[in-house]
Structures are given as structure tokens and as C-alpha cells.
Amino acid sequence: MGLSPSGIGSNLDINGIVTSLMEIERRPLLLLDKKEANFQAKLSAYGTLKGAVSSFQTAVKDLNNISKFQSLSTASSDKTIFTATADATAISGTYSIEVSQLAQAQKLAAVGQANTSDVIGSGILTFDFGTISGGTFNSGTGEYTGSTFTSGGSGTQTVTIDNTNNSLSGIRDAINTAKIGITASIINDGGASPYRLSLSADNIGAKNSIKITVTGDAALSNLLAQDPAGTQNLAETVTAQDAQFTIDGISVTKTDNTVTDAIQGVTLNLLKTNIGSTETLSISKNTASVESSVNAFVNAYNTLNTTISDLTAFNSETNVAGFLQADRSALSVQRQIRQALTASITALSGSFNTLSDIGVSFQKNGALAVDSSKLQTAVSGNFNDIAGLFATVGTSSDSLVNYISDSNKTQPGSYLLSVDTLATQGKTVGSAAAGLTITSGVNDTLSITVDGGSTTITLAAGSYTAATLATEVQSKINGDTTFSSAGISVAVTESAGVLTITSKGYGAASKVNVAGGNGMTNLLGSSSTATDGIDTVGTINGVTATGFGQFLTGVAGSGAEGIKVQIIGGVTGSRGSVNYSQGYALQLDALADELLGTSGPLSSRTDGIDRQIKDLTGRREVISRRLLDVEARFRRQYTSLDVLLSEMQSTSEFLTQQLDMLNKLAVGRSGK
């Protein structure tokens, strides 16, 4: 019988043997892969947790808004007459409203032209807005007789008409391009000279009637000069008028159909007249909105709680554990948020300081639940107190002290306010009665500095009363773009003919100085007196606050740091208290910032996992390099074995042949 070893020369399966051996050698790599998969699953779980905390933070941020908890609802008995909205400062109640007149903008129409491209004339158009009073109006001709025009104080605007725009269409386009508060259009009335220029004031109200002074060609003046107290070459087709209405029988006149200051906290939108009848406006507490906000808060927490529970729990029915089961960081997030929700809100002056006070409590499964009946009772009985539980609330006990703002360093509490000095306004007072005749080039200019801005104004020539002169000076100052663009304005008043120019600003930055102009002495006398404003001086909780204008701000290092209040009047001395509280929304928002921050527990945990994954990668590289050496060694060993077996096979075959030959020789001899 012959020998039959296997291999390259002997049929030995080297690849199969090495592959089987390497599968055993690679088992440490498989363990590392399993560990990495587990780490990656935890990273994904932490990503889910971070996303849930972030979503919760977004929800609670939205609730840190006092208006969500103090909103009022309005109802109009006839929405075709008026609609209304109310903010948190409004007072519940009902009002009877009768609208006798809607505010509207003035419209003027020029005489017709044969076409829109014929040359009319050149010159300068000067537009002014003001009020027409007295006299009579002829609706047939569209003209006033015996009326006066009083400038509204917004300043004049000019439009230049030259050979590039001196046609009807050119005038229209020039006025519209200038954006002066008037819209021009051309209307074809179908007549022999059908094209009529129509001018409409952009702003409604009686004080926005139009006066146009034309300097230039007679043809241009004959078309567009419009003085309600004099020459009127335009016909008034729509009269500028204010809205007139009554509230509970009290007559009210406003310049706009959107009225924001007739009823505290209420915006009225007047739509149609109802002369001879009244409609009812009802304002009530929007309890449904408050209940909805509370439920939104509870739902936001429960969504987060469910996510954390799913990630950290063990399902006994499926024997499947969450990827963060018993994870201390994840459970810490849940614990910290629950602790925040069970804590009391400090510095509240209302009836509630915990969630349980309004019917919100934890259940055995860790979720929040709302006792609807208790919540409704709380909302109905103490509507305004709900806001303090959730939103940041700042209030003042003094009606002439407005709570403005706070900072992230302000501590909850009640702070005593004391005012030593009230803010004043800068002003200049004339030393003699103003001259009432203004002559162009003689006494019509005034160089003035107000609150750091300087300009020179030019008054319209003419004869004035002391009151109308004060209005003209105020109009020109406030209408100057140097001031209006900077938000600077003044009030000009007169007493016994003496003018006083007062800045609308308050504090040390409030200053009015008249430096020159040919009309300075005529208007203010030879020795007018300028007095600068002063800032408010006072303390918040006994600590001197920073005063600026009418504002006091708590200084750094004090509990009231960042609290800003405005003292709009009253007297010096004790002014009650300023109260500041932080509701659950702000506290949870801050907690979420800590949890999600780069140094927070979630980031620390994921950073640790990332380091572990990086360590596994390094170990995998080391093992992989070692396995290359092991595989090479196995192949060398089994290749050598294969060669040896091949040699043994050759020897076997040789011996077999020799034995066969010997056997044949032996058989041959035995046959002789």
C-alpha cells in the first residue's frame, strides 16, 4: 500500500487552515467591534437625550413671556363696525361704542390737461401738512372760503420741476419719487381735457391737509398752487378728517382709525360708522389661553421624561434594556429637572409659588399631570398670579415707576426704591416776548443745538400769533432731518408771548442751546437762558443706582444688578418697592443651558465615550498589525510543512517503485 499526503505537492489546504486559525486569532477584534458598537449606541442615545433636552428648552423659553399668561380676549358685537385687541394692561369690562366718522386722507385734483406729455412749466413745489380750520367749504367747487391753515409741525418738503419732468406725467413721477408723504396719480375723467393730476396724502387725519407753494412759472403755479387760506387751484375731492366716536357716551377724536390710546391696553380698529346706535366691546380674561399654556408646559416636560425613561429603563416583558440603563448622567438630568419643578418660586407676591398650587403635580411614573378643575379655579380666582409661576416678572408698587428690564445677574427679590432727584429736560427760555412778524432774509433763521445735534432752520415769512409762531418754530426744528433722523425733538411753548424751547429728552444729555441766526434776538430776546437737564439720582435697596435720564439701573455686585426702572413723575423720597421673580421657564432654560453646555454632564459623558472609542481604534490598529505577522508566520509554517510533505510523498513514491521492482524480481525468480 502507498503513502498519499496532501498539499501543494501533497494537496495540503494551506489557505483553509490559515483562515480557520486566523478566525480564532481575530476574536479580540470582534470583541473590540462589539464594544465600539455599544459605545456608538450610547452616543446615539445621548444624542437623543440632548435633542429632547433642547426641545424642552425651546418649549420653556416660549413660556417665559408674561403675555402668554395675562392675555385678554376681546369681542365686538358687530365686527363690521370695529374690531379690537387687548394686551395685559387692559382691564376687563364692557364698553358701548358709536362711530360717527372715520378718519380719512385728503385728496386733491388739478384741472384737466389735453394730454400727459405737454410741457406745463418749471419751478419748485413746496409741500406742507397741517390743519384747515374755520370758514366754509363748497363741495361743488372743492374750495374753502375764510379758512386758516396751521402747519402741523412736521416740516416742509420740496420737489423740483425742470425741463426733465415738466409734463403732467413728469410731475406725477417727480412727486412719487420724492417720497414726501403724497401719492400722485393721473385720472382720465373722459372730458375734453381728460387728464387730471390727483394728489392723495399718505397719512390720514385732519392734521394732514396739504398746502402747496409754487415758486416758478405761472403755468405751474396756476395748476398746483394750493393754499386753503388763499389761492386754491386744486379742488378738494376728499376732506382730511379725524375719526370721531363715543365710548360710553364720552366723545373721542383721533387722527387714525387704528386707536391705541382711548382705552388702556386696547387697540380699536374702526371700520364703519354706526350713527344713532351703539355696539358693545367686551374685554375678558383669556382663561383658555392660560390653561393652554400650562398644559403646553406639562406636555413639554412629559415628552422629555418619556424619552429619558425609555433610554434608562429595563423592559421586563421583552428583557431589553435601554442604551442608558442605570446611566448616572442621564438619571442626573431627570433628577435635576424634577427638583427644579418641585421647588418654590421665590419673591412672588401673588397667591401661588408652586406648581401644585395650580393643580400640576407629579405622578408615580414620574410624569406631570394637570388637575383641570383646580387649574380652572386658580385661573378664574387669581388670573394675574399665574404668570409669576412660569415667566420672569418685574413690577413696581408705584404707578409712576415703570419696570423696564433686568439682566441675567439680577437676583429674585423685593428691592426698596428711593429717589433723591427727579430727571429734568434741557430748555432755553426767551428773555422777552417774541416778535410776531417774520421777514425773509431779515429775521427768519435760527441756529440751534439740541441733545448734541445742530442745525439752522428757516421760518416761513409772515405774521403770527404767539401760539402759531411757537408751532412754526417747533415744526421747523422737528422737521429738520438732522434731528428727526437722530430721534431728537422739542416742544415749543409760549407764555405771555415768551417762547420756551424744551427738549423731549431727559437727563444730562438733554440740552437746548440757541447759538445764532438772524432771528435769534427777535424770537428769544437778547439774553435767553439755557438750562441743561439733569439725570435721575436714587438708590435701589439702599445702594446708589446708575442714573441716566429718567432711568435708574442697579449696579454690579448688588442683588438688584441689572434692574432698570423709569421714574416718569412723582416726588422725591421713598417710592415703594421693585419686585423681581424668575418663574419655572427661566430657571429651566438656565438649567438646560448648564446640562447642554460644553462643560455640562452630557457633553462630559459623550466626550468620555469619544475618548473610549478613540482608544479602541488604537487597540484595533495594534491587534491588526500583530495579526498580519501571525498570518504570515502561519503561512510560512504550513508552506514549510507542505514542502516537507511533498518531499515525503516523493520518497514514498520512490520506495513504492523500488518495492514493486523487488517484488517483480522475486516473482520472476520463483517462476524459474
Buried (B, 14 or more C-beta within 10 A) or exposed (E): EEEEBEBEBBEBEBEEBBEEBEEEBBEEBEEBEEBBEEBEEBBEBBEBBBEBBBBBBEBBBBBBBBEBBBBBBBEBBBEEBBBBBBBBEBEEEEBBBBBEBBBBBBBBBBEBBEEBEEEBBBBBBBBBBBBBBEEEBEEEEBBBEEBBBBBBBBBBBEBEBEEEBBBBBBBBEBBBEBEBBBBBEBBEEEEEEBBBBBBBBEBBBBBBBBBBBBEBBEBBBBBBBBBBBEEBBBBBBBBBBBBBBBBEEEEBBBBBBEBEEBBEBBBBBBBEBBEEEBBEBBBBBBBEBBBEBBBBBBEBBBBBBBBBBBBBBEEEEEEEEBBBBEBEBBBBBBEBBBEBBEEEBEBBBBBBBBBBBBBBBBEEEBBBEBBEEBBBEBBEEBBBBBBBBBBBBBBBBBEBBBBBBBEEBBBBBBBBBBBEEBBBBBBBBBEBBBBBEBBEEEBBBBBBBBBEBEBBBBBBEBEBEBEBBBBBBBBBBBBBEBBBEEEBBBBBBBEEBBBBBBBBBBBBBBBBBBEEBBBBBBBBBEEBEBBBBBBBBBBBBEBBBBBBBBBBBBBEEBBBBBBBBBBBEBEBEEBBBBBBBBBBBBBBBBBBEEBBEEEBBBBEBBEEBEEBBEEBEEBBEEBEEEBEEBBEEBBEBBBEBBBBBBEBBEEBEEEEEEEEEEEEEEEEEEEE
